[in-house]
Structures are given as C-alpha cells and as structure tokens.
Amino acid sequence: MKTSSAEPPPNTVITIATTFAKPLDESMHTRLQKEMNDLLDDGVLSLQWRSLDAGPVRDSFAHLVVANFIGDCVPSFDDPSRHLAPVLGFTHVSDGRIIPFLEINCDHVAALLGDGHTGATRAQRIEFMSRALAHVLAHELFHVLMESGGHSRFGLAKSHMTRGDLVDGSLVFEKDDLSRLKAKLTGANVVLSAQKSGAQHDCERCDPKKGSER
C-alpha cells in the first residue's frame, strides 16, 4: 500500500499493456488488477495498466511489458474437453535475451484450477481465476524485469506452481526477490538476508525457444 500521495519516481513505474483473445468483463479485469497491485504496488514499485485491445500504446514508459492473454479467461471449470497442460505462461527470448513480451494461457490455467473447483459459482470463478492469473503474470513479469530466467526456491519466483499455489492468497514474492527487483529498477543498493540461497535456474518447464515458462 502506498504511504504517500506523491507520484513515484518514473523508473519505479511498471506499465502492463494487456491484450485478451476474448473480452474480459469489468469485474474480472478489476479483480485481476487488484490482485497484481496487492503483490507489487507497495509505494516503491507502482503498476499502471494500458489496454492494447483499444489500439496501440503511443506514450513513452520507463518499464513497459506487453502481456498477451490467450484462451478463455472466464471459464466454467466444468468443460470436460479441458485437459491439464504444463505451461501456464512464458516469456519471449530474442538473440538470447528476454524481451518485454509475455503470454498467459488462460485455458491451461483454467484446466489446472478446474481439476479441483468444478461446480464453482461465478463469483468464486472470478476470485480463483483472477488470483491464479495474477500469480502467473507476476512470475513472468519478474523474469522480464530481472532479464533473467532464474528461479528461487520459494514464493512467486519459484519454478513450479501447484493448483493450491495458484489460489493461495498468502503466496507472495520472497523478501529478497522483491528487494532484488526494486534494486534492478531503481538502481538502489539492497542488503539481502543471509538465509537466502540465491536464485536457481532449475525450471522443469522451460523451452529455450520461447523463454521461461510456468
């Protein structure tokens, strides 16, 4: 939560430009943004949102990331044709470097959620799906902003996410991961805790042709 009404410095503002294969209703869109703000918007980092579905973004931004959501982001969780799939989201790589474009596969996220949430009400679907998409988006956003495919042992930067992780409201970035992200974007020096073992590049679901995948 922000501690001041003052605008954050330009280099701490992260702009997420979204595009959805299928239109997202307002309640879902609002909940997704709230979940992301709860994870990252803390007075040092600040999120702002733009929609590419309404046309190209022509402004200039310090940190712009394009997030493409494919599939149906408001599913029923009851579709018997859905099958579990390992890749929930991934970043893109060009010339060996992670570039600020990522994709989230809503159908794959829904398939993983639906395995344990069939019969959920519409309000529950919005809550579960919004939080799950926010967790996957935050993870891939971390890769993009850190310009690294590495992972941590715990928290949102870990390499594998279970169905329980997707809807766990207490799952956040580890303190050191968030500190490293702030240092990367602001240029500040940070002191990391001695208990942290460091980032691990041990993702079991990575495709070097695409980048880091969840």
PLY file of the C-alpha trace (Angstrom):
ply
format ascii 1.0
element vertex 214
property float x
property float y
property float z
element edge 213
property int vertex1
property int vertex2
end_header
0.00 0.00 0.00
1.28 3.45 -0.85
2.44 5.57 2.09
2.32 8.90 0.30
0.10 10.65 -2.21
3.18 11.80 -4.14
3.77 10.29 -7.58
6.50 7.59 -7.59
9.73 8.31 -9.50
9.40 7.40 -13.22
11.85 4.49 -13.05
9.71 2.64 -10.46
6.52 2.66 -12.51
5.81 -0.63 -14.31
3.35 -0.36 -17.19
1.50 -3.54 -18.16
-0.09 -3.35 -21.60
-2.63 -6.14 -21.94
-4.39 -7.84 -24.80
-7.01 -10.58 -24.43
-8.03 -13.16 -27.03
-11.57 -12.98 -25.61
-13.04 -9.86 -23.99
-12.70 -9.73 -20.21
-15.68 -8.48 -18.23
-15.17 -5.47 -15.96
-15.40 -7.35 -12.66
-12.73 -9.83 -13.75
-10.48 -7.08 -15.06
-10.80 -5.08 -11.83
-10.07 -8.12 -9.67
-7.02 -9.09 -11.73
-5.55 -5.61 -11.36
-6.26 -5.58 -7.62
-4.51 -8.92 -7.15
-1.46 -7.63 -9.05
-1.42 -4.36 -7.13
-1.51 -6.28 -3.86
1.55 -8.24 -4.97
3.72 -5.44 -6.35
2.36 -1.94 -5.73
3.98 -1.06 -2.40
4.98 2.59 -2.64
8.37 1.82 -4.20
7.06 -0.05 -7.21
3.87 1.14 -8.86
1.76 -0.53 -11.54
-0.16 1.19 -14.30
-2.30 -0.53 -16.89
-2.94 0.03 -20.58
-5.13 -1.93 -22.98
-3.84 -2.83 -26.43
-7.29 -4.10 -27.39
-8.37 -0.46 -27.77
-5.42 0.32 -30.06
-1.63 0.77 -29.89
0.01 2.47 -26.92
1.90 5.52 -28.16
3.15 7.02 -24.90
6.67 6.63 -23.52
7.20 4.45 -20.44
10.15 3.62 -18.21
9.26 -0.08 -17.94
6.69 -1.34 -20.43
5.72 -5.02 -20.61
3.18 -6.46 -23.05
1.05 -9.28 -21.62
-0.96 -11.35 -24.09
-3.72 -13.49 -22.57
-4.79 -16.33 -24.84
-7.79 -18.62 -24.42
-10.87 -18.07 -22.25
-10.04 -16.16 -19.07
-13.54 -16.57 -17.57
-14.10 -20.33 -17.89
-16.78 -22.54 -16.35
-14.26 -25.02 -14.87
-16.77 -27.70 -15.94
-15.77 -28.27 -19.57
-14.94 -31.99 -19.90
-12.86 -31.27 -23.02
-10.23 -29.46 -20.96
-7.06 -31.32 -20.15
-4.27 -30.39 -17.79
-1.35 -28.73 -19.53
2.05 -27.92 -18.02
2.72 -24.47 -19.50
0.71 -21.68 -17.87
2.74 -18.75 -19.16
6.05 -17.89 -20.77
8.31 -15.03 -21.75
9.84 -14.47 -25.18
13.54 -14.50 -26.00
15.32 -12.75 -28.87
19.05 -13.12 -29.55
19.43 -14.87 -26.21
17.79 -12.09 -24.19
14.39 -11.99 -22.52
12.27 -9.29 -24.15
9.27 -7.49 -22.58
6.60 -9.69 -24.13
4.89 -12.48 -22.23
1.95 -14.79 -22.73
-0.52 -16.29 -20.28
-2.56 -19.31 -21.37
-5.94 -18.89 -19.67
-7.16 -22.28 -20.89
-4.23 -24.04 -19.25
-4.69 -22.09 -16.01
-8.41 -22.92 -16.02
-7.70 -26.60 -16.66
-5.43 -26.75 -13.62
-7.95 -24.90 -11.47
-10.94 -26.85 -12.75
-9.46 -30.11 -11.57
-10.37 -29.05 -8.04
-13.04 -26.38 -8.50
-15.78 -27.90 -10.64
-19.20 -26.52 -9.72
-17.78 -23.20 -8.50
-20.10 -20.18 -8.56
-19.46 -17.25 -10.88
-18.12 -15.15 -8.00
-15.78 -17.97 -6.99
-14.61 -18.42 -10.60
-13.73 -14.75 -10.80
-11.87 -14.87 -7.49
-9.94 -18.06 -8.27
-9.13 -17.20 -11.87
-8.11 -13.60 -11.12
-5.72 -14.67 -8.39
-4.31 -17.50 -10.48
-3.72 -15.25 -13.49
-2.14 -12.62 -11.25
0.26 -15.20 -9.81
1.33 -16.41 -13.25
1.56 -12.86 -14.59
3.64 -11.70 -11.61
6.02 -14.63 -12.08
6.57 -13.95 -15.77
6.79 -10.20 -15.14
9.58 -10.91 -12.67
11.54 -12.76 -15.38
11.09 -9.86 -17.81
12.03 -7.09 -15.39
15.00 -9.00 -13.97
16.05 -10.03 -17.52
16.69 -13.49 -16.18
15.21 -16.96 -16.48
16.39 -17.88 -12.98
14.12 -19.07 -10.20
14.09 -19.08 -6.41
13.30 -21.92 -4.04
10.13 -20.38 -2.63
7.49 -17.75 -3.30
6.17 -16.46 -6.60
9.59 -16.71 -8.25
9.83 -20.48 -7.75
9.92 -22.68 -10.83
6.74 -24.70 -10.34
3.25 -23.72 -9.22
0.60 -26.14 -7.97
-3.16 -25.71 -8.12
-3.06 -24.73 -4.45
-0.38 -22.10 -5.15
-2.50 -20.52 -7.86
-5.32 -19.65 -5.45
-3.26 -19.15 -2.28
-3.84 -15.57 -1.19
-0.77 -15.69 1.06
1.66 -16.57 -1.75
3.93 -13.59 -2.43
7.46 -12.88 -3.62
10.19 -13.71 -1.16
11.54 -10.58 0.53
14.93 -10.90 -1.16
13.38 -11.42 -4.60
11.34 -8.26 -4.20
14.41 -6.39 -2.97
16.42 -7.52 -5.98
13.62 -6.41 -8.30
13.48 -2.97 -6.67
17.25 -2.66 -6.90
17.17 -3.60 -10.58
14.56 -0.97 -11.42
15.69 1.86 -9.13
19.46 1.33 -9.13
19.47 1.24 -5.34
21.76 -0.93 -3.24
20.00 -3.52 -1.12
21.09 -5.90 1.62
19.83 -9.45 1.17
19.17 -11.78 4.08
21.88 -14.32 4.88
19.36 -17.16 4.88
18.62 -16.88 1.17
20.40 -19.40 -1.00
20.02 -17.41 -4.21
18.15 -17.76 -7.46
18.05 -21.15 -9.14
17.75 -21.78 -12.86
16.08 -25.14 -12.40
12.72 -24.72 -14.11
11.36 -28.07 -15.21
9.13 -26.46 -17.85
11.45 -24.16 -19.77
11.60 -24.01 -23.53
14.75 -22.21 -24.72
13.00 -21.25 -27.96
10.40 -19.26 -26.02
11.99 -18.41 -22.71
10.95 -19.12 -19.17
7.69 -20.97 -18.77
5.42 -21.69 -15.84
0 1
1 2
2 3
3 4
4 5
5 6
6 7
7 8
8 9
9 10
10 11
11 12
12 13
13 14
14 15
15 16
16 17
17 18
18 19
19 20
20 21
21 22
22 23
23 24
24 25
25 26
26 27
27 28
28 29
29 30
30 31
31 32
32 33
33 34
34 35
35 36
36 37
37 38
38 39
39 40
40 41
41 42
42 43
43 44
44 45
45 46
46 47
47 48
48 49
49 50
50 51
51 52
52 53
53 54
54 55
55 56
56 57
57 58
58 59
59 60
60 61
61 62
62 63
63 64
64 65
65 66
66 67
67 68
68 69
69 70
70 71
71 72
72 73
73 74
74 75
75 76
76 77
77 78
78 79
79 80
80 81
81 82
82 83
83 84
84 85
85 86
86 87
87 88
88 89
89 90
90 91
91 92
92 93
93 94
94 95
95 96
96 97
97 98
98 99
99 100
100 101
101 102
102 103
103 104
104 105
105 106
106 107
107 108
108 109
109 110
110 111
111 112
112 113
113 114
114 115
115 116
116 117
117 118
118 119
119 120
120 121
121 122
122 123
123 124
124 125
125 126
126 127
127 128
128 129
129 130
130 131
131 132
132 133
133 134
134 135
135 136
136 137
137 138
138 139
139 140
140 141
141 142
142 143
143 144
144 145
145 146
146 147
147 148
148 149
149 150
150 151
151 152
152 153
153 154
154 155
155 156
156 157
157 158
158 159
159 160
160 161
161 162
162 163
163 164
164 165
165 166
166 167
167 168
168 169
169 170
170 171
171 172
172 173
173 174
174 175
175 176
176 177
177 178
178 179
179 180
180 181
181 182
182 183
183 184
184 185
185 186
186 187
187 188
188 189
189 190
190 191
191 192
192 193
193 194
194 195
195 196
196 197
197 198
198 199
199 200
200 201
201 202
202 203
203 204
204 205
205 206
206 207
207 208
208 209
209 210
210 211
211 212
212 213
